Amino acid sequence: MCLAIPAEVIEVLDEDVALMEIGGARKQVNISLVDDVSTGDYLLVHAGFAIEKVDEGEARKTMELLEELARLDEVP
């Protein structure tokens, strides 16, 4: 199963790469598939590539659900 996750653009480094925050970690992501990327945008990221812009509210909801799922693994 493949999963694209939402991430926030922290800094656009050049026309093809942005520094993004993903689950509390910062990663460089290829943004060449998405037009007009700016700091503060939320993008869906899959396998190191941003594939689509997403609404901030929807991105935050998705991140909260993913965090909740991760916590389920912590329950004995």
N, C-alpha and C positions, 0 to 999 in steps of 0.2 A: 504494500500500500504506500502511495506517495502522499505527502502532505506539504502544502505550502503554508507558511506561518506569517502572520503580520509582524512587521518590524518598523521602527521609527528611524527616519533619516537624521543622523546627528550632524553629518557634514558631507557635502558633495566634494570629493577629492579631485575629480576630473570628469570629463564628459561620459566616461564609461564606468566609473567606480564611486561608490559612496560608503562612508563609515556609518554603520547602522547598529542600533541596539536591539538585540534579539535575546529575550529571556534573561536580561541582566548582563549579558556579555556583549562586547562590541566586536563587530566583524566587518571586513570589507566585502562588499557585495557588488556584483556586476549589474549596472543599471541601464545598459545599452538597449534593452527591450522596452523601456518605458520612457515616454516623452515628458519633458518639462519637470524633472525631479528637483525639488527644493528641500532645504533643511526644514524639518518639522513634518514633512509628508509621511504617510504610512503606506507601505508597500507590502504586497505578498511576496515572500521569498521562498524559492524552491531550488535546492541544490546549488546555492551560491549565486543565483540569478533572481533579480526582481522581475516579476512577471506582470504586475498590475498595481495601480494605485487603488487604495481602499479608504473609505470614510473612517475618520479617527474613532468615532463612537463604536462602529462595527469592529474595528481592529481591537479596541480595548475589551469589548465583550468576548471576542475570540480568545484573546490572551488570558483573560480571567478563567474561561472554560478550560483552556489547556493547563493552567496552573492547578485548577481543581482536579483534573484528571491525574496530574502528576502526584498530587497529595494522596490519591487513592492507593497508589503503590506503597505508600509509607505505612498504611494501616496493617497491623499484624494479622 
